[in-house]
Amino acid sequence: MLRACLYFFFTLCSYFVLRPIRDAMGVAAGVSQLPWLFTATLGVMLLANPVYSALVARYPVRRFIGITYLFFAGNLALNTTGQGYPKVSASYTSPGDRVEQATDGRIAYTKYSRNRWSARGTTSRTDWLEVDFGALRRIGRIELHFVADGAGLAAPRGVTVQYWNGHNWLPARVRRRLPDQPEGSAVNTLWIEPVEASKVRVVLEHARPATTAVTELLIWEEGP
């Protein structure tokens, strides 16, 4: 009974964590696009549900649910509590923001659902966000969600990636960027030559006079 209650609680909890992300994506795309967004969501779910049901019927439920959770929990930087590892830090954090919110699993582009790290007030040309995994991890893809509020916060001019080899910070080779130039209120993906490291940094060159703000940093082992 206790396990069932906890399962139900965390299922609802995850739903309410995802709701702000869904709402932010809808607002970023434009209110006029909301009907299409809801229609597309319905269509995808109608197609996915029979496939998911068939897989659940074919494989043991306990095993399949575990595999499903591992698939969606692949973000190596995720830390919803801000305690322990992975541990996020920054070269500078605005007094009004929290660096822990850059890896808490919440994406919020609007001022009405503020959740971010920013370098507002920094005097440096560049600042960095760092994730310490506490152990070696294989890294191949990084996603950044930048905040652009038109009031001093904007996507950076450039982004580079560094990894810790145990002695020094080394530059990671970026194989591909999407989009080519950083954009605000959108996902920015960097595919790097896979490396094994215990720490990773993204170095952000501010688009002066604005400074950079990140609502979420995601790090993946590898991916499409």
Z-matrix of the N, CA and C atoms (Angstrom, degrees):
N
C 1 1.465
C 2 1.538 1 110.66
N 3 1.336 2 115.82 1 -44.28
C 4 1.466 3 119.66 2 179.67
C 5 1.522 4 110.63 3 -61.67
N 6 1.323 5 117.37 4 -43.75
C 7 1.463 6 120.78 5 179.12
C 8 1.519 7 111.01 6 -61.97
N 9 1.324 8 116.37 7 -40.64
C 10 1.459 9 119.96 8 179.58
C 11 1.531 10 111.03 9 -64.41
N 12 1.325 11 116.76 10 -40.50
C 13 1.466 12 120.80 11 178.47
C 14 1.529 13 111.07 12 -64.63
N 15 1.332 14 116.24 13 -43.23
C 16 1.461 15 120.03 14 179.18
C 17 1.523 16 111.09 15 -65.39
N 18 1.320 17 116.38 16 -40.75
C 19 1.465 18 120.66 17 179.07
C 20 1.525 19 110.06 18 -60.04
N 21 1.333 20 116.63 19 -47.13
C 22 1.452 21 121.01 20 -179.35
C 23 1.525 22 111.02 21 -64.46
N 24 1.342 23 116.33 22 -40.81
C 25 1.463 24 120.68 23 179.65
C 26 1.517 25 111.42 24 -60.82
N 27 1.329 26 116.90 25 -48.80
C 28 1.461 27 120.12 26 -177.34
C 29 1.525 28 112.20 27 -71.35
N 30 1.327 29 117.13 28 -27.80
C 31 1.468 30 119.32 29 174.25
C 32 1.524 31 110.30 30 -64.21
N 33 1.328 32 117.20 31 -48.02
C 34 1.462 33 120.59 32 177.60
C 35 1.521 34 111.09 33 -65.59
N 36 1.328 35 117.32 34 -37.83
C 37 1.462 36 121.18 35 179.31
C 38 1.530 37 110.67 36 -61.01
N 39 1.338 38 116.98 37 -44.64
C 40 1.465 39 120.06 38 179.47
C 41 1.522 40 111.06 39 -64.27
N 42 1.337 41 116.87 40 -35.22
C 43 1.462 42 120.06 41 178.20
C 44 1.530 43 111.11 42 -62.36
N 45 1.323 44 116.77 43 -43.55
C 46 1.468 45 119.86 44 -179.02
C 47 1.523 46 112.14 45 -74.47
N 48 1.331 47 118.08 46 -20.57
C 49 1.462 48 120.44 47 172.13
C 50 1.525 49 109.99 48 -72.16
N 51 1.333 50 116.40 49 -38.13
C 52 1.470 51 120.92 50 -177.87
C 53 1.525 52 113.19 51 -77.54
N 54 1.306 53 117.49 52 -23.81
C 55 1.471 54 119.50 53 -177.50
C 56 1.519 55 113.63 54 -57.88
N 57 1.354 56 120.20 55 -46.75
C 58 1.473 57 118.97 56 178.18
C 59 1.525 58 112.91 57 -61.25
N 60 1.343 59 116.83 58 -33.13
C 61 1.460 60 119.78 59 177.90
C 62 1.524 61 109.83 60 -65.43
N 63 1.324 62 116.44 61 -45.44
C 64 1.467 63 120.29 62 178.37
C 65 1.518 64 111.34 63 -60.94
N 66 1.342 65 116.42 64 -44.83
C 67 1.465 66 119.90 65 -178.45
C 68 1.521 67 111.33 66 -65.26
N 69 1.349 68 116.53 67 -40.18
C 70 1.464 69 120.19 68 179.94
C 71 1.521 70 111.08 69 -64.41
N 72 1.335 71 117.01 70 -40.10
C 73 1.462 72 120.74 71 178.20
C 74 1.522 73 110.99 72 -64.06
N 75 1.328 74 116.10 73 -39.52
C 76 1.453 75 119.61 74 178.63
C 77 1.513 76 112.32 75 -65.31
N 78 1.334 77 117.21 76 -43.57
C 79 1.467 78 121.21 77 179.65
C 80 1.520 79 110.68 78 -66.22
N 81 1.353 80 116.79 79 -40.08
C 82 1.458 81 120.43 80 -179.29
C 83 1.518 82 111.42 81 -63.63
N 84 1.329 83 117.65 82 -34.79
C 85 1.463 84 121.46 83 -179.52
C 86 1.529 85 112.18 84 -76.51
N 87 1.324 86 117.32 85 -19.91
C 88 1.457 87 120.68 86 -179.01
C 89 1.519 88 111.14 87 110.28
N 90 1.321 89 115.94 88 138.45
C 91 1.468 90 120.26 89 -177.62
C 92 1.519 91 111.54 90 -60.28
N 93 1.330 92 117.22 91 -33.18
C 94 1.468 93 120.75 92 -178.60
C 95 1.521 94 112.13 93 -65.07
N 96 1.343 95 116.63 94 -19.11
C 97 1.463 96 120.31 95 -178.36
C 98 1.532 97 112.71 96 -91.91
N 99 1.333 98 117.39 97 -5.10
C 100 1.462 99 119.54 98 -176.69
C 101 1.530 100 113.91 99 -58.80
N 102 1.362 101 119.61 100 -43.07
C 103 1.472 102 117.98 101 178.09
C 104 1.529 103 112.28 102 -57.88
N 105 1.320 104 117.06 103 -40.53
C 106 1.461 105 120.15 104 178.88
C 107 1.529 106 111.02 105 -67.41
N 108 1.332 107 115.70 106 -36.72
C 109 1.458 108 119.56 107 179.25
C 110 1.520 109 111.31 108 -63.47
N 111 1.332 110 116.57 109 -46.05
C 112 1.463 111 120.38 110 179.28
C 113 1.528 112 111.52 111 -66.48
N 114 1.332 113 116.63 112 -37.77
C 115 1.465 114 120.17 113 178.42
C 116 1.518 115 110.97 114 -65.52
N 117 1.354 116 115.92 115 -42.13
C 118 1.462 117 119.60 116 178.61
C 119 1.526 118 110.89 117 -64.70
N 120 1.339 119 116.63 118 -39.45
C 121 1.465 120 120.55 119 178.26
C 122 1.526 121 110.61 120 -61.68
N 123 1.330 122 115.98 121 -43.80
C 124 1.466 123 120.11 122 178.63
C 125 1.523 124 110.92 123 -61.81
N 126 1.344 125 116.10 124 -45.10
C 127 1.458 126 119.60 125 -178.80
C 128 1.515 127 112.49 126 -62.53
N 129 1.346 128 116.84 127 -43.28
C 130 1.465 129 120.67 128 179.83
C 131 1.522 130 110.87 129 -63.74
N 132 1.343 131 117.00 130 -42.05
C 133 1.460 132 120.04 131 -179.25
C 134 1.528 133 111.38 132 -67.23
N 135 1.338 134 117.27 133 -36.85
C 136 1.468 135 119.81 134 177.98
C 137 1.526 136 111.37 135 -63.85
N 138 1.337 137 115.67 136 -33.20
C 139 1.463 138 119.47 137 178.23
C 140 1.523 139 112.05 138 -80.26
N 141 1.340 140 116.45 139 -37.97
C 142 1.461 141 120.19 140 -174.89
C 143 1.520 142 113.07 141 -76.28
N 144 1.325 143 117.04 142 -32.79
C 145 1.466 144 119.86 143 -174.52
C 146 1.526 145 113.24 144 -61.64
N 147 1.345 146 119.97 145 -46.62
C 148 1.471 147 118.60 146 177.98
C 149 1.531 148 112.77 147 -62.29
N 150 1.337 149 116.53 148 -37.15
C 151 1.465 150 119.68 149 178.91
C 152 1.526 151 110.18 150 -64.96
N 153 1.341 152 115.48 151 -46.17
C 154 1.468 153 119.94 152 179.54
C 155 1.531 154 110.45 153 -62.22
N 156 1.326 155 117.21 154 -43.02
C 157 1.462 156 121.21 155 -179.63
C 158 1.531 157 111.14 156 -62.66
N 159 1.336 158 116.37 157 -39.44
C 160 1.461 159 120.28 158 179.80
C 161 1.524 160 110.88 159 -65.40
N 162 1.339 161 116.69 160 -39.97
C 163 1.458 162 120.33 161 179.42
C 164 1.530 163 111.23 162 -67.46
N 165 1.337 164 116.49 163 -40.41
C 166 1.467 165 120.35 164 178.73
C 167 1.524 166 110.50 165 -63.72
N 168 1.342 167 115.91 166 -38.09
C 169 1.466 168 119.87 167 -179.84
C 170 1.525 169 111.76 168 -70.01
N 171 1.339 170 116.51 169 -26.69
C 172 1.462 171 120.43 170 -175.60
C 173 1.518 172 112.48 171 -86.17
N 174 1.349 173 117.08 172 -35.67
C 175 1.461 174 121.07 173 -175.26
C 176 1.530 175 110.26 174 -111.07
N 177 1.339 176 117.40 175 156.79
C 178 1.476 177 120.26 176 176.88
C 179 1.527 178 111.10 177 -56.50
N 180 1.318 179 116.23 178 133.18
C 181 1.464 180 120.78 179 -174.66
C 182 1.518 181 111.49 180 -59.45
N 183 1.326 182 117.51 181 -44.70
C 184 1.461 183 120.76 182 -177.20
C 185 1.529 184 110.76 183 -59.95
N 186 1.331 185 116.95 184 -41.74
C 187 1.456 186 120.74 185 -179.66
C 188 1.524 187 111.44 186 -70.95
N 189 1.328 188 116.37 187 -42.16
C 190 1.462 189 119.24 188 -175.50
C 191 1.527 190 111.74 189 -68.34
N 192 1.327 191 117.61 190 -39.84
C 193 1.465 192 120.53 191 179.00
C 194 1.526 193 110.22 192 -63.06
N 195 1.339 194 117.17 193 -39.64
C 196 1.459 195 120.02 194 177.63
C 197 1.517 196 112.02 195 -62.31
N 198 1.333 197 117.15 196 -42.14
C 199 1.466 198 121.21 197 178.57
C 200 1.523 199 110.24 198 -64.10
N 201 1.331 200 117.02 199 -41.44
C 202 1.469 201 121.15 200 -179.97
C 203 1.528 202 110.87 201 -62.07
N 204 1.321 203 117.02 202 -43.90
C 205 1.467 204 120.11 203 -179.69
C 206 1.524 205 111.17 204 -65.19
N 207 1.334 206 116.59 205 -39.47
C 208 1.465 207 119.45 206 178.91
C 209 1.522 208 111.22 207 -64.28
N 210 1.328 209 116.94 208 -34.65
C 211 1.467 210 120.73 209 179.33
C 212 1.527 211 110.50 210 -62.03
N 213 1.325 212 116.92 211 -46.49
C 214 1.462 213 120.49 212 -177.14
C 215 1.531 214 112.37 213 -81.79
N 216 1.311 215 117.93 214 -13.64
C 217 1.464 216 120.91 215 -179.76
C 218 1.520 217 111.66 216 -99.16
N 219 1.326 218 117.55 217 24.49
C 220 1.454 219 121.46 218 -175.35
C 221 1.511 220 115.10 219 -77.97
N 222 1.330 221 117.75 220 -5.03
C 223 1.463 222 121.07 221 179.57
C 224 1.526 223 109.49 222 -70.75
N 225 1.333 224 116.43 223 109.98
C 226 1.465 225 121.15 224 -174.44
C 227 1.522 226 113.29 225 -70.87
N 228 1.341 227 117.19 226 -18.79
C 229 1.466 228 120.43 227 -177.09
C 230 1.525 229 112.71 228 -91.80
N 231 1.317 230 117.62 229 -9.90
C 232 1.468 231 120.88 230 -172.45
C 233 1.518 232 112.66 231 -63.08
N 234 1.337 233 115.03 232 128.53
C 235 1.462 234 122.22 233 175.20
C 236 1.526 235 106.83 234 -148.77
N 237 1.310 236 116.58 235 97.50
C 238 1.461 237 120.91 236 -173.84
C 239 1.525 238 113.36 237 -76.98
N 240 1.327 239 117.80 238 -16.37
C 241 1.466 240 120.52 239 -177.05
C 242 1.529 241 112.93 240 -101.38
N 243 1.339 242 117.64 241 -20.31
C 244 1.454 243 120.44 242 -176.26
C 245 1.516 244 113.33 243 79.36
N 246 1.335 245 117.19 244 5.97
C 247 1.461 246 122.02 245 -179.29
C 248 1.526 247 110.21 246 -110.68
N 249 1.321 248 117.46 247 147.45
C 250 1.455 249 121.25 248 175.10
C 251 1.517 250 112.63 249 67.41
N 252 1.333 251 115.19 250 -152.02
C 253 1.460 252 121.72 251 -178.92
C 254 1.521 253 110.55 252 -106.43
N 255 1.335 254 114.65 253 152.46
C 256 1.464 255 130.65 254 -4.23
C 257 1.529 256 111.30 255 -66.91
N 258 1.333 257 115.66 256 143.83
C 259 1.459 258 121.63 257 -174.66
C 260 1.526 259 109.31 258 -112.54
N 261 1.321 260 116.39 259 125.20
C 262 1.458 261 121.14 260 -178.85
C 263 1.524 262 109.81 261 -100.85
N 264 1.334 263 116.55 262 143.00
C 265 1.456 264 122.05 263 176.89
C 266 1.522 265 108.33 264 -145.76
N 267 1.324 266 116.34 265 170.52
C 268 1.461 267 120.81 266 -177.22
C 269 1.518 268 109.82 267 -146.84
N 270 1.334 269 115.35 268 156.38
C 271 1.462 270 120.38 269 177.07
C 272 1.519 271 110.85 270 -68.87
N 273 1.329 272 116.38 271 -27.57
C 274 1.467 273 121.46 272 178.64
C 275 1.521 274 107.30 273 -158.55
N 276 1.320 275 116.10 274 141.48
C 277 1.458 276 121.45 275 176.11
C 278 1.520 277 109.24 276 -132.48
N 279 1.313 278 116.65 277 130.67
C 280 1.455 279 120.76 278 177.71
C 281 1.525 280 110.33 279 -59.52
N 282 1.326 281 118.14 280 139.66
C 283 1.472 282 120.50 281 -179.41
C 284 1.528 283 113.37 282 -56.38
N 285 1.316 284 117.83 283 -24.32
C 286 1.456 285 119.81 284 -178.63
C 287 1.512 286 114.59 285 -90.75
N 288 1.352 287 117.82 286 2.05
C 289 1.457 288 121.45 287 -177.14
C 290 1.524 289 110.43 288 -125.56
N 291 1.342 290 115.59 289 171.84
C 292 1.469 291 121.05 290 179.85
C 293 1.516 292 109.10 291 -130.11
N 294 1.326 293 116.26 292 128.99
C 295 1.458 294 120.13 293 -178.78
C 296 1.531 295 111.04 294 -65.94
N 297 1.337 296 117.77 295 -28.88
C 298 1.467 297 120.68 296 -179.99
C 299 1.524 298 112.71 297 -62.04
N 300 1.331 299 116.50 298 -23.92
C 301 1.459 300 119.44 299 -178.61
C 302 1.527 301 112.35 300 -75.15
N 303 1.330 302 117.44 301 -7.82
C 304 1.469 303 120.22 302 177.79
C 305 1.520 304 112.32 303 -77.25
N 306 1.345 305 117.46 304 -13.47
C 307 1.467 306 119.98 305 -178.84
C 308 1.528 307 111.87 306 -134.23
N 309 1.327 308 117.41 307 26.65
C 310 1.467 309 119.84 308 -175.98
C 311 1.526 310 113.82 309 -92.91
N 312 1.337 311 117.20 310 3.76
C 313 1.461 312 120.45 311 177.36
C 314 1.509 313 114.98 312 87.73
N 315 1.325 314 117.65 313 2.65
C 316 1.468 315 120.91 314 -178.77
C 317 1.526 316 110.04 315 -110.05
N 318 1.325 317 115.91 316 132.63
C 319 1.459 318 122.26 317 178.12
C 320 1.519 319 108.09 318 -114.81
N 321 1.317 320 116.56 319 119.92
C 322 1.465 321 121.17 320 -176.07
C 323 1.518 322 108.87 321 -140.11
N 324 1.320 323 116.24 322 107.19
C 325 1.461 324 120.64 323 -178.89
C 326 1.526 325 113.08 324 -87.60
N 327 1.316 326 117.66 325 -22.40
C 328 1.460 327 120.44 326 -172.30
C 329 1.520 328 111.78 327 -95.88
N 330 1.323 329 115.35 328 159.34
C 331 1.467 330 120.46 329 178.88
C 332 1.521 331 111.83 330 -70.98
N 333 1.342 332 116.84 331 -15.97
C 334 1.459 333 120.20 332 -178.55
C 335 1.524 334 111.89 333 -82.66
N 336 1.322 335 117.37 334 -15.34
C 337 1.464 336 120.90 335 177.46
C 338 1.526 337 108.52 336 -133.39
N 339 1.309 338 115.34 337 57.06
C 340 1.457 339 122.11 338 -173.18
C 341 1.524 340 112.27 339 -64.83
N 342 1.322 341 115.23 340 127.90
C 343 1.462 342 121.70 341 177.89
C 344 1.521 343 106.47 342 -160.29
N 345 1.356 344 116.42 343 101.12
C 346 1.460 345 117.04 344 -170.39
C 347 1.523 346 112.24 345 -163.88
N 348 1.347 347 113.42 346 165.16
C 349 1.455 348 123.54 347 160.24
C 350 1.518 349 106.58 348 -109.43
N 351 1.321 350 117.68 349 142.62
C 352 1.463 351 120.56 350 173.58
C 353 1.521 352 109.72 351 -143.80
N 354 1.334 353 114.13 352 160.15
C 355 1.472 354 120.95 353 177.49
C 356 1.519 355 110.51 354 -107.57
N 357 1.330 356 116.70 355 25.37
C 358 1.464 357 119.84 356 178.62
C 359 1.533 358 110.05 357 -56.30
N 360 1.341 359 116.09 358 126.12
C 361 1.456 360 120.88 359 -178.74
C 362 1.518 361 113.75 360 101.01
N 363 1.321 362 117.85 361 -8.73
C 364 1.458 363 119.99 362 179.82
C 365 1.528 364 110.84 363 -69.47
N 366 1.308 365 115.78 364 151.00
C 367 1.467 366 120.81 365 176.45
C 368 1.527 367 111.42 366 -104.64
N 369 1.316 368 117.15 367 -0.06
C 370 1.457 369 121.39 368 -177.18
C 371 1.525 370 111.35 369 -85.54
N 372 1.316 371 115.48 370 153.20
C 373 1.464 372 120.66 371 175.41
C 374 1.524 373 110.56 372 -72.59
N 375 1.330 374 116.24 373 -32.86
C 376 1.459 375 122.15 374 179.03
C 377 1.524 376 109.87 375 -130.59
N 378 1.308 377 116.19 376 154.52
C 379 1.461 378 122.63 377 170.57
C 380 1.516 379 107.98 378 -139.76
N 381 1.338 380 116.16 379 162.80
C 382 1.457 381 118.69 380 -178.08
C 383 1.522 382 111.75 381 -130.22
N 384 1.328 383 113.43 382 153.38
C 385 1.455 384 123.60 383 169.49
C 386 1.519 385 107.09 384 -113.64
N 387 1.309 386 116.31 385 133.15
C 388 1.467 387 120.64 386 -176.32
C 389 1.522 388 110.35 387 -126.63
N 390 1.323 389 115.81 388 141.52
C 391 1.459 390 121.65 389 174.52
C 392 1.522 391 108.16 390 -121.28
N 393 1.321 392 115.62 391 123.14
C 394 1.463 393 123.10 392 176.37
C 395 1.528 394 107.05 393 -102.26
N 396 1.321 395 117.18 394 115.18
C 397 1.466 396 121.20 395 -176.42
C 398 1.527 397 111.96 396 -80.86
N 399 1.328 398 116.96 397 -18.57
C 400 1.453 399 119.82 398 -177.54
C 401 1.519 400 113.22 399 82.45
N 402 1.324 401 117.19 400 -4.09
C 403 1.461 402 123.13 401 179.07
C 404 1.523 403 107.56 402 -164.89
N 405 1.312 404 116.74 403 167.07
C 406 1.462 405 120.19 404 179.57
C 407 1.527 406 110.74 405 -66.86
N 408 1.310 407 115.36 406 135.32
C 409 1.458 408 122.15 407 176.27
C 410 1.528 409 108.97 408 -134.86
N 411 1.307 410 116.11 409 147.72
C 412 1.459 411 121.24 410 175.03
C 413 1.513 412 108.17 411 -90.18
N 414 1.323 413 117.09 412 128.41
C 415 1.465 414 121.80 413 -173.50
C 416 1.522 415 109.68 414 -126.25
N 417 1.335 416 115.88 415 133.54
C 418 1.453 417 119.69 416 179.86
C 419 1.510 418 114.87 417 -137.51
N 420 1.337 419 117.33 418 -14.87
C 421 1.466 420 119.47 419 -177.05
C 422 1.520 421 109.90 420 -147.69
N 423 1.330 422 115.46 421 139.75
C 424 1.466 423 121.90 422 -179.97
C 425 1.521 424 108.83 423 -130.55
N 426 1.325 425 115.99 424 136.75
C 427 1.464 426 121.84 425 177.46
C 428 1.527 427 109.18 426 -121.43
N 429 1.311 428 115.34 427 136.14
C 430 1.467 429 121.91 428 178.94
C 431 1.515 430 109.36 429 -128.06
N 432 1.330 431 115.19 430 132.64
C 433 1.465 432 121.51 431 175.28
C 434 1.523 433 107.35 432 -111.61
N 435 1.329 434 116.12 433 109.09
C 436 1.459 435 121.52 434 -176.91
C 437 1.529 436 111.24 435 -93.66
N 438 1.333 437 115.22 436 145.99
C 439 1.461 438 121.81 437 175.89
C 440 1.527 439 108.66 438 -97.24
N 441 1.327 440 116.37 439 132.67
C 442 1.466 441 121.66 440 175.39
C 443 1.523 442 107.18 441 -130.65
N 444 1.332 443 116.24 442 104.73
C 445 1.463 444 119.21 443 -173.92
C 446 1.523 445 113.79 444 -103.52
N 447 1.347 446 117.74 445 -0.96
C 448 1.458 447 119.96 446 -178.78
C 449 1.512 448 113.68 447 70.17
N 450 1.325 449 116.67 448 10.44
C 451 1.467 450 120.89 449 -178.35
C 452 1.523 451 110.75 450 -134.74
N 453 1.334 452 115.92 451 40.67
C 454 1.453 453 119.57 452 176.46
C 455 1.506 454 115.09 453 111.61
N 456 1.330 455 117.98 454 -10.36
C 457 1.454 456 121.72 455 177.57
C 458 1.525 457 109.28 456 -114.33
N 459 1.315 458 116.82 457 131.99
C 460 1.461 459 120.55 458 -177.44
C 461 1.516 460 109.71 459 -152.28
N 462 1.330 461 115.79 460 163.63
C 463 1.459 462 120.31 461 173.99
C 464 1.527 463 108.74 462 -61.25
N 465 1.312 464 118.71 463 147.51
C 466 1.465 465 120.63 464 -177.58
C 467 1.528 466 112.06 465 -70.18
N 468 1.322 467 114.55 466 164.50
C 469 1.461 468 120.21 467 176.41
C 470 1.528 469 110.66 468 -72.44
N 471 1.333 470 115.35 469 -33.69
C 472 1.457 471 119.57 470 -179.16
C 473 1.517 472 111.75 471 -154.95
N 474 1.339 473 115.98 472 157.46
C 475 1.471 474 122.36 473 179.79
C 476 1.527 475 108.67 474 -134.80
N 477 1.323 476 116.78 475 130.09
C 478 1.459 477 121.83 476 171.71
C 479 1.525 478 108.59 477 -125.64
N 480 1.324 479 115.42 478 161.18
C 481 1.465 480 121.40 479 -176.93
C 482 1.523 481 109.03 480 -122.46
N 483 1.325 482 116.08 481 136.99
C 484 1.461 483 122.36 482 176.23
C 485 1.527 484 109.08 483 -127.39
N 486 1.328 485 115.87 484 151.79
C 487 1.467 486 120.14 485 175.95
C 488 1.527 487 109.63 486 -133.42
N 489 1.329 488 115.50 487 153.49
C 490 1.463 489 122.65 488 -176.31
C 491 1.527 490 108.69 489 -95.95
N 492 1.340 491 116.39 490 121.96
C 493 1.465 492 120.11 491 -178.66
C 494 1.526 493 112.87 492 -95.27
N 495 1.334 494 115.65 493 10.44
C 496 1.458 495 120.77 494 -178.50
C 497 1.511 496 112.92 495 102.89
N 498 1.346 497 116.07 496 -16.77
C 499 1.462 498 120.61 497 -179.71
C 500 1.533 499 112.20 498 -134.04
N 501 1.332 500 115.80 499 -36.22
C 502 1.461 501 120.21 500 -175.13
C 503 1.529 502 110.48 501 -142.64
N 504 1.337 503 113.98 502 160.90
C 505 1.459 504 120.20 503 171.47
C 506 1.525 505 108.52 504 -87.32
N 507 1.329 506 116.07 505 126.30
C 508 1.455 507 121.87 506 -178.92
C 509 1.523 508 110.13 507 -118.37
N 510 1.337 509 118.39 508 148.12
C 511 1.466 510 120.27 509 178.04
C 512 1.525 511 111.15 510 -74.96
N 513 1.307 512 116.30 511 134.93
C 514 1.461 513 121.09 512 174.70
C 515 1.527 514 108.89 513 -86.88
N 516 1.316 515 116.55 514 143.74
C 517 1.463 516 120.02 515 179.41
C 518 1.525 517 108.99 516 -84.20
N 519 1.324 518 115.73 517 117.30
C 520 1.458 519 121.04 518 179.31
C 521 1.521 520 108.45 519 -84.71
N 522 1.326 521 116.03 520 119.60
C 523 1.459 522 120.67 521 -177.84
C 524 1.526 523 112.30 522 -85.48
N 525 1.322 524 115.39 523 -29.97
C 526 1.465 525 119.18 524 -175.64
C 527 1.514 526 109.43 525 -160.74
N 528 1.348 527 115.75 526 147.57
C 529 1.463 528 122.04 527 175.79
C 530 1.518 529 109.14 528 -128.67
N 531 1.319 530 115.69 529 141.46
C 532 1.465 531 120.26 530 175.20
C 533 1.523 532 108.23 531 -143.27
N 534 1.339 533 117.07 532 113.93
C 535 1.464 534 129.16 533 -2.45
C 536 1.541 535 111.26 534 -72.81
N 537 1.343 536 115.56 535 174.69
C 538 1.461 537 119.89 536 -178.28
C 539 1.520 538 112.21 537 -64.37
N 540 1.332 539 116.54 538 -36.69
C 541 1.458 540 122.67 539 177.08
C 542 1.527 541 108.95 540 -116.00
N 543 1.338 542 117.41 541 142.49
C 544 1.469 543 120.11 542 -178.41
C 545 1.525 544 112.09 543 -56.76
N 546 1.332 545 115.95 544 140.22
C 547 1.461 546 122.45 545 179.59
C 548 1.522 547 109.65 546 -128.21
N 549 1.330 548 115.54 547 145.69
C 550 1.447 549 121.18 548 176.48
C 551 1.514 550 111.96 549 -85.82
N 552 1.321 551 117.03 550 156.42
C 553 1.465 552 123.68 551 179.43
C 554 1.520 553 111.61 552 54.78
N 555 1.316 554 116.24 553 40.72
C 556 1.460 555 122.10 554 -179.55
C 557 1.516 556 108.87 555 -159.26
N 558 1.330 557 115.94 556 160.25
C 559 1.454 558 119.92 557 175.91
C 560 1.517 559 108.86 558 -81.23
N 561 1.326 560 115.95 559 133.94
C 562 1.462 561 123.64 560 177.80
C 563 1.523 562 107.12 561 -118.18
N 564 1.321 563 116.94 562 116.92
C 565 1.457 564 121.82 563 -173.67
C 566 1.526 565 110.87 564 -110.94
N 567 1.332 566 115.55 565 134.77
C 568 1.457 567 122.17 566 175.62
C 569 1.528 568 108.09 567 -123.50
N 570 1.318 569 115.90 568 123.08
C 571 1.453 570 121.39 569 173.27
C 572 1.515 571 108.00 570 -97.48
N 573 1.317 572 117.24 571 124.10
C 574 1.462 573 120.73 572 -178.79
C 575 1.522 574 110.01 573 -114.06
N 576 1.328 575 115.00 574 161.52
C 577 1.461 576 118.96 575 171.95
C 578 1.518 577 107.01 576 -62.83
N 579 1.346 578 118.08 577 121.34
C 580 1.473 579 119.76 578 -173.62
C 581 1.524 580 112.76 579 -53.25
N 582 1.329 581 115.20 580 135.54
C 583 1.464 582 121.88 581 178.72
C 584 1.521 583 108.42 582 -134.22
N 585 1.318 584 115.80 583 159.14
C 586 1.462 585 121.63 584 172.01
C 587 1.518 586 107.72 585 -109.70
N 588 1.316 587 116.01 586 122.47
C 589 1.463 588 120.39 587 -175.73
C 590 1.523 589 109.51 588 -153.88
N 591 1.325 590 115.21 589 157.16
C 592 1.469 591 120.38 590 176.42
C 593 1.518 592 111.72 591 -94.22
N 594 1.355 593 116.77 592 -14.57
C 595 1.455 594 121.08 593 178.89
C 596 1.524 595 109.56 594 -141.98
N 597 1.324 596 115.12 595 147.84
C 598 1.467 597 121.81 596 177.08
C 599 1.523 598 108.67 597 -137.26
N 600 1.337 599 115.37 598 142.34
C 601 1.462 600 121.41 599 175.93
C 602 1.527 601 109.93 600 -124.50
N 603 1.318 602 115.10 601 145.15
C 604 1.462 603 120.50 602 164.79
C 605 1.528 604 106.46 603 -112.30
N 606 1.325 605 115.88 604 123.78
C 607 1.462 606 122.02 605 -179.20
C 608 1.520 607 107.79 606 -99.74
N 609 1.324 608 116.15 607 124.16
C 610 1.458 609 123.04 608 -171.67
C 611 1.522 610 110.11 609 -112.69
N 612 1.322 611 116.28 610 120.82
C 613 1.462 612 121.70 611 175.93
C 614 1.523 613 108.15 612 -91.32
N 615 1.321 614 116.66 613 113.80
C 616 1.460 615 120.90 614 -174.82
C 617 1.525 616 111.81 615 -64.83
N 618 1.318 617 115.75 616 142.36
C 619 1.464 618 121.87 617 175.66
C 620 1.529 619 107.23 618 -88.27
N 621 1.307 620 116.29 619 76.68
C 622 1.459 621 121.81 620 -175.70
C 623 1.525 622 111.49 621 -57.14
N 624 1.347 623 116.43 622 143.63
C 625 1.475 624 128.68 623 11.13
C 626 1.524 625 114.65 624 -82.55
N 627 1.331 626 117.74 625 0.68
C 628 1.459 627 120.32 626 179.26
C 629 1.525 628 110.41 627 -78.85
N 630 1.315 629 116.60 628 166.73
C 631 1.462 630 122.31 629 172.74
C 632 1.520 631 108.56 630 -123.88
N 633 1.313 632 115.49 631 167.83
C 634 1.464 633 121.61 632 -172.10
C 635 1.525 634 111.43 633 -92.16
N 636 1.333 635 114.73 634 143.65
C 637 1.461 636 121.63 635 173.26
C 638 1.528 637 108.41 636 -135.24
N 639 1.324 638 115.97 637 138.64
C 640 1.462 639 122.23 638 -178.74
C 641 1.519 640 108.34 639 -123.48
N 642 1.321 641 116.22 640 124.10
C 643 1.465 642 119.10 641 176.31
C 644 1.521 643 111.50 642 -88.97
N 645 1.346 644 117.54 643 -24.10
C 646 1.465 645 119.00 644 175.68
C 647 1.531 646 110.19 645 -160.02
N 648 1.322 647 114.79 646 137.64
C 649 1.458 648 124.56 647 173.71
C 650 1.517 649 107.54 648 -118.50
N 651 1.331 650 116.29 649 123.80
C 652 1.455 651 121.85 650 -179.89
C 653 1.521 652 109.03 651 -121.85
N 654 1.311 653 116.53 652 138.77
C 655 1.465 654 122.55 653 -179.30
C 656 1.525 655 108.48 654 -128.34
N 657 1.326 656 115.42 655 130.33
C 658 1.456 657 121.22 656 -175.79
C 659 1.522 658 110.06 657 -123.67
N 660 1.311 659 115.14 658 152.97
C 661 1.463 660 119.64 659 177.51
C 662 1.512 661 110.77 660 -61.48
N 663 1.296 662 116.24 661 -55.62
C 664 1.454 663 122.51 662 174.21
C 665 1.509 664 106.26 663 -159.24
N 666 1.327 665 116.54 664 169.49
C 667 1.450 666 117.73 665 179.17
C 668 1.494 667 111.51 666 178.20
N 669 1.350 668 116.21 667 172.52
C 670 1.459 669 121.18 668 -177.80
C 671 1.505 670 111.99 669 -68.75
